[in-house]
C-alpha cells in the first residue's frame, strides 16, 4: 500500500527512461534508467539496469548498476555483485560484494581538520611539551 506522503522528497527514474538534468533530492533517489547530470540526495539506489553519468553526492549509496565520473557517499557506499563504479569514488564506509567492480580512484571522504589553537605566550615555560618531551626518561 502506497501513501501519498511516502513519495514526498523522492525521485524514481524508471527502466527505459533517460534523464539529463541536475537533481536535488531531499529523500531517496532510485535510478533504474539512465541519468546524465548531477544528483544530490540523501539516499541513492542504482538498480541493476541503472546508469549514472555525472557527479553524485549522497549520504548513502547502494549500487547494483553503473556509476561513471564521480560518486561521493559521505556515510556508506555499497557496491553489489552487479555494481560497477568507473571514475572517482569517495566514501565514509565501504562494502564491496564479490563481483563488484571499481575502476579509477577510490578514497575515504576527507573531513576538514579541527581548528588548532596555538598558545599566545611565547614563554617556553608556558608552551605545551613536544611528543619527545612527553616520553618517559627511565628505561623499561
DAFENPE-V766662 format. One record per residue. RES is the residue in three letters. SS is DSSP state (H for helix, E for strand, L for the rest). OMEGA is omega as a letter, one per 20 degrees, with the letter a starting at -180 (none if undefined). D_FIRST is the distance of its C-alpha to the first C-alpha in Angstrom with 2 decimals. Layout:
{{RES,SS,OMEGA,D_FIRST} {RES,SS,OMEGA,D_FIRST}}
This chain:
{{UNK,L,a,0.00} {UNK,L,r,3.79} {UNK,L,r,6.62} {UNK,H,a,10.05} {UNK,H,r,11.69} {UNK,H,a,10.00} {UNK,H,a,11.99} {UNK,L,r,15.26} {UNK,L,a,18.11} {UNK,L,r,16.61} {UNK,E,r,17.91} {UNK,E,r,17.20} {UNK,E,a,20.22} {UNK,L,r,19.27} {UNK,L,a,21.60} {UNK,L,r,24.62} {UNK,L,r,24.34} {UNK,E,r,27.35} {UNK,E,r,27.48} {UNK,E,a,30.64} {UNK,E,r,30.31} {UNK,E,a,30.02} {UNK,E,r,26.64} {UNK,E,a,26.32} {UNK,E,a,22.75} {UNK,E,a,22.28} {UNK,E,a,19.08} {UNK,E,r,17.99} {UNK,E,r,19.48} {UNK,E,a,18.38} {UNK,E,r,21.29} {UNK,L,r,21.10} {UNK,L,a,23.82} {UNK,E,r,26.97} {UNK,E,r,27.71} {UNK,E,a,31.34} {UNK,E,a,31.99} {UNK,E,r,31.14} {UNK,E,r,27.88} {UNK,E,a,27.59} {UNK,E,r,24.32} {UNK,E,a,23.27} {UNK,E,a,21.50} {UNK,E,r,21.87} {UNK,E,r,20.71} {UNK,E,a,22.87} {UNK,L,a,21.51} {UNK,L,r,24.12} {UNK,L,a,25.03} {UNK,L,a,24.79} {UNK,E,r,28.07} {UNK,E,r,29.12} {UNK,E,r,32.57} {UNK,E,a,33.68} {UNK,E,a,33.48} {UNK,E,r,30.38} {UNK,E,a,30.19} {UNK,E,r,27.27} {UNK,E,a,26.92} {UNK,E,r,25.13} {UNK,E,r,25.06} {UNK,E,a,23.81} {UNK,E,r,25.73} {UNK,L,a,25.15} {UNK,L,a,26.84} {UNK,E,r,29.78} {UNK,E,a,30.98} {UNK,E,r,34.36} {UNK,E,a,36.56} {UNK,E,r,35.29} {UNK,E,r,32.38} {UNK,E,r,32.51} {UNK,E,a,30.02} {UNK,E,a,31.54} {UNK,E,a,29.81} {UNK,E,r,28.67} {UNK,E,r,28.97} {UNK,E,r,27.74} {UNK,E,a,29.17} {UNK,L,a,27.65} {UNK,L,r,29.89} {UNK,L,a,29.10} {UNK,L,r,29.30} {UNK,E,r,32.31} {UNK,E,r,33.67} {UNK,E,a,36.74} {UNK,E,a,38.46} {UNK,E,r,38.23} {UNK,E,r,35.74} {UNK,E,a,35.83} {UNK,E,r,33.82} {UNK,E,r,33.71} {UNK,E,a,32.97} {UNK,E,r,32.58} {UNK,E,r,31.40} {UNK,E,r,32.42} {UNK,L,r,31.44} {UNK,L,a,34.17} {UNK,L,r,34.28} {UNK,L,a,32.97} {UNK,E,r,35.44} {UNK,E,r,36.88} {UNK,E,a,39.79} {UNK,E,a,41.31} {UNK,E,r,41.58} {UNK,E,a,39.47} {UNK,E,r,40.06} {UNK,E,r,38.52} {UNK,L,r,37.54} {UNK,L,r,40.69} {UNK,L,r,40.64} {UNK,L,a,43.31} {UNK,L,r,46.24} {UNK,L,r,46.76} {UNK,L,r,49.59} {UNK,L,r,52.91} {UNK,L,a,55.34} {UNK,L,r,58.94} {UNK,L,a,61.66} {UNK,L,a,63.73} {UNK,L,r,67.00} {UNK,L,r,68.95} {UNK,L,a,71.09} {UNK,H,r,70.63} {UNK,H,a,70.77} {UNK,H,a,67.50} {UNK,L,r,65.57} {UNK,L,r,62.98} {UNK,L,r,64.38} {UNK,L,r,63.57} {UNK,H,a,61.87} {UNK,H,r,65.27} {UNK,H,a,66.74} {UNK,H,a,64.02} {UNK,L,r,64.90} {UNK,L,a,67.05} {UNK,L,r,70.70} {UNK,L,r,71.75} {UNK,L,a,71.55} {UNK,L,none,69.16}}
